[in-house]
Amino acid sequence: MQTGEILFREGDERRRIFVVESGWLKLTRTLSDGQRQIVGFPTRGAILGFESPLEYPNDCEALTVAAVHSFPVSTIIELCQEPRFAETLLRQVGVQLGMAQTHLASVGPQSAAQKTAAFLTSVADACAAADGEEFTLPMLRGDIGDFLGLRLETVSRTFSSFRQRGWIAMSALYRCRITNRRVLTMLAVGARTMKTLPAALPEIGRRSRPPFPKRDSSHRLG
């Protein structure tokens, strides 16, 4: 898939299951008021197509050049007769369910710093980046804010604060390096007020937007 290419549209009949081999995708959903909400950033290993039994509930767009395998829905039961395939499938579905639950738990009560720290560590983990290793961060700041329930300016201020404190480094707009993983991990798991943090966090982004706010193939393609 090429950047910007659509894998499937919200409401399309669910005929195939997709497995992301490489690259990053973006899932968006239309809300009842007509607004668009980003609900996920699938990457390597993600399985798409189990979210609804009849149709795809989201649009799926390539954020980067990506490779995606696909299987007809009708063959999944047959494929699951193979123990290794079934085990891998169940493990990945479990991982994705856990990630979704973690995201739902963090959207409301956490501070902007906590949400951003959790997001950055999750992207670094998805990229298999070792401590201090640079990784690709292909999302626009506005898309990150949409996903986390934060305003664009709040995301930008939080990134700037993390850089100034030496917790992350950005060699380019879409290239990030976590330079203090311990601090970001502590923030991500809720250590907002722990005295063990190297420095007290500034009051950045305390007025987070509520979740889902209003706002002004092999299946290889390309």
C-alpha positions in Angstrom: 0.0 0.0 0.0 1.1 3.5 -0.7 0.7 6.3 1.8 -2.8 7.6 1.8 -4.2 4.5 0.1 -7.5 3.1 1.5 -7.6 -0.5 2.5 -11.3 -0.5 3.3 -14.1 1.9 4.1 -16.5 2.1 7.0 -19.6 0.2 6.1 -18.0 -2.0 3.5 -19.0 -5.6 3.6 -16.6 -7.6 5.6 -15.2 -10.2 3.1 -11.6 -10.4 4.1 -9.4 -10.5 7.3 -6.2 -8.4 7.0 -2.8 -8.9 8.7 -0.4 -6.0 8.7 3.1 -7.2 7.7 4.9 -3.8 7.8 4.1 -0.1 7.9 1.5 2.0 9.8 -2.2 2.4 9.1 -4.8 4.7 10.6 -8.4 3.7 11.7 -11.1 6.4 11.7 -14.8 6.2 12.6 -17.7 8.5 11.9 -19.5 9.4 15.2 -23.3 10.0 15.6 -22.8 13.8 15.2 -20.9 13.3 11.9 -17.5 14.1 13.4 -14.5 11.8 12.6 -12.5 10.1 15.4 -9.2 8.3 15.1 -9.6 5.0 17.0 -6.3 3.3 16.3 -2.9 3.1 14.5 -2.4 -0.6 13.5 1.1 -1.7 12.6 3.1 -4.9 12.2 1.2 -7.9 13.4 -2.2 -6.2 13.8 -5.2 -8.2 12.6 -8.1 -6.2 11.1 -11.6 -7.5 10.4 -12.8 -9.1 13.6 -14.3 -5.9 15.0 -17.7 -6.5 13.5 -19.4 -9.6 12.0 -21.0 -8.1 8.9 -19.2 -4.9 7.9 -16.0 -2.9 8.7 -16.8 -0.3 11.4 -13.9 2.0 10.4 -12.0 3.5 7.5 -8.5 2.1 7.2 -5.9 4.3 5.5 -2.1 3.8 5.1 -0.1 6.3 7.1 3.1 5.0 5.5 4.0 2.6 2.8 2.7 -0.7 4.1 2.4 -4.4 3.3 -0.8 -6.2 4.2 -1.8 -9.8 3.8 -5.5 -10.8 3.5 -7.6 -13.9 3.8 -11.2 -14.5 2.8 -13.4 -14.6 5.9 -14.8 -17.9 4.7 -11.4 -19.5 5.1 -10.7 -18.4 8.7 -12.4 -21.5 10.4 -10.4 -23.8 8.1 -7.1 -22.0 8.8 -7.8 -22.2 12.6 -7.7 -26.0 12.3 -3.9 -25.5 12.2 -2.9 -25.2 15.9 0.0 -22.8 15.3 -2.1 -20.4 13.3 -4.9 -20.6 15.8 -2.5 -19.9 18.7 -1.0 -16.9 16.9 -4.4 -15.6 16.0 -5.7 -15.8 19.6 -2.6 -14.3 21.0 -2.7 -11.3 18.7 -6.4 -10.7 19.2 -5.7 -10.8 23.0 -2.9 -8.3 22.6 -5.2 -5.9 20.6 -8.0 -6.3 23.1 -5.6 -5.4 25.9 -4.4 -2.4 24.1 -7.9 -1.2 23.4 -8.8 -1.5 27.1 -5.7 0.3 28.2 -6.5 3.1 25.8 -10.1 3.4 27.0 -8.9 3.5 30.6 -6.5 6.4 29.8 -8.5 8.6 27.6 -10.5 10.3 30.4 -8.7 10.7 33.8 -5.0 10.8 32.9 -3.1 14.0 32.3 -1.7 15.0 28.9 1.8 14.0 30.1 0.7 10.6 31.1 -1.3 10.0 27.9 1.7 11.2 25.7 4.2 9.1 27.7 2.0 6.0 27.3 1.6 6.7 23.6 5.3 7.2 22.9 6.3 4.1 24.8 3.7 2.0 23.0 4.9 3.2 19.6 8.5 2.5 20.5 7.5 -1.0 21.6 5.6 -1.5 18.4 8.7 -0.5 16.5 10.8 -2.9 18.6 13.1 0.1 19.4 15.7 -0.7 22.1 16.3 1.8 24.9 17.7 5.0 23.3 17.1 3.8 19.8 15.4 6.1 17.3 12.1 5.0 15.8 9.5 6.3 13.3 6.6 8.4 14.6 4.6 8.8 11.5 1.4 10.4 13.0 0.7 14.0 12.7 0.5 15.8 16.0 -3.1 16.6 15.4 -3.8 12.9 14.8 -2.1 12.0 18.0 -4.2 14.6 19.8 -7.4 13.2 18.2 -6.5 9.7 19.3 -5.6 10.8 22.9 -8.4 13.3 23.4 -6.0 16.2 23.5 -5.8 19.5 21.6 -3.1 20.0 19.1 -1.4 22.7 21.0 -1.4 20.5 24.2 0.3 17.7 22.3 2.9 20.2 21.0 3.6 21.7 24.4 3.9 18.2 25.9 6.4 17.1 23.3 8.4 20.3 23.8 8.4 19.8 27.6 9.6 16.2 27.2 12.4 17.4 24.9 13.5 20.2 27.2 13.7 17.8 30.2 15.8 15.4 28.2 13.2 12.6 28.2 12.9 12.4 24.4 14.9 13.7 21.4 13.5 14.5 17.9 16.0 14.4 15.0 13.1 15.2 12.6 9.4 15.7 12.8 8.7 12.0 12.4 11.8 10.6 14.1 11.8 10.2 17.9 14.2 8.7 20.5 13.2 8.0 24.1 16.2 9.1 26.2 14.7 8.4 29.6 12.5 5.4 29.3 12.2 5.0 33.1 10.5 8.3 33.5 8.1 7.8 30.6 7.2 4.4 31.8 6.5 5.7 35.3 4.3 8.4 33.8 2.5 5.9 31.6 1.5 3.6 34.5 0.2 6.5 36.6 3.2 8.0 38.5 2.0 11.5 38.0 2.8 12.6 41.5 5.6 10.2 42.5 8.6 12.0 44.1 10.9 9.5 42.3 10.5 11.4 39.1 13.7 13.4 38.2 11.7 16.6 38.0 8.2 17.7 38.8 6.1 17.9 35.7 4.8 21.3 34.6 1.1 21.8 34.5 0.9 21.0 30.8 -2.3 20.0 29.2 -4.4 19.6 32.4 -7.4 20.7 30.4 -7.6 17.7 28.1 -10.4 17.4 25.7 -13.0 14.8 26.6 -12.9 11.6 24.5 -14.6 11.8 21.2 -15.1 15.6 21.1 -16.5 17.8 18.5 -13.8 19.6 16.5 -13.7 22.3 13.7 -2.9 -7.5 0.6 -1.2 -11.5 0.1 -3.0 -8.3 -0.3 -0.2 -6.0 -1.4 -1.2 -2.7 -3.0 1.4 -0.5 -4.6 
